[in-house]
């Protein structure tokens, strides 16, 4: 793993954590269009994080599982 890849993955993870927590707290008070747009943006970011994590050697299995679980959770939300 290169330091740049690890640093990028750490930054993406921090952004996902922040945005996911905010979305979960505020989604019931958001207009539906905004909630859907933010959910889609978050899912795209999670997918980017998954892609980066899967390309690292060795892959961070726990983080990949966390991203997959979070992605599944957000796909079920409306």
N, C-alpha and C positions, 0 to 999 in steps of 0.2 A: 504494500500500500504506500502510495506516495503521501507526503505530508499535505500537499495541496488537496488531494482527494479526501483525506480525513478531515481537513479543515472545512472543506465545502460541505461534506456530509454533516459535520457538527453544526454548521450554520443553518442548513436546511432543517435539521432536527429541531433546533431551537425555534425557528420560525413556525414549524408545524405545531410544536407544543403550545406556543403562544396563541396562534390563530385558532387551534382546535379548542382550547380552553375558552377563549373569548366567544367563539361561535356557539359552544354548548351553553354558555351563560346567557347569551343575547338572542338566540334564534327565535324564541317564542315571542319576542317583542319586535322583531324585524318585519318589514313588509315581505310578503312571500317572494317577490322577484329578487329582492336583495339576498334573502336567505338562500335561495337556489343558486344565485351567482356566486356567493361566498363559498357555498358548499362545493361547487364545481371547481373553483379556484383552489380550494384546499385539497380536493381529490387529485388535481393535476400536480400540485406540489408533493403530495404523498407519492404519487407515481414516479415523479422525478427522483425523489429520495430512494425509492425502491430500486430504480434502475442503477443509480450510483452505488448503492450498497451491494447489489448483486454483482457488480463488476469489480469490487474490491477483492483482493486475495490476501488472506482468507476472508470470506464474506462474514460480516457480523450477523450471525444467525439470530440472536435475540432481537436485534434492531429490525431485521427483516420481518420477523414474526410480529413485532409491535406495529410496524407500518402496515402489514397485511391485515391485522386485527382492526386497526384504526380505519383503514380504507373500507373494510367490510361494514363497520359500524356506521360510517358516514354515508355509504351507499344506501343503507336502510332508512336513513333519515330523510324526511321530506320537508 
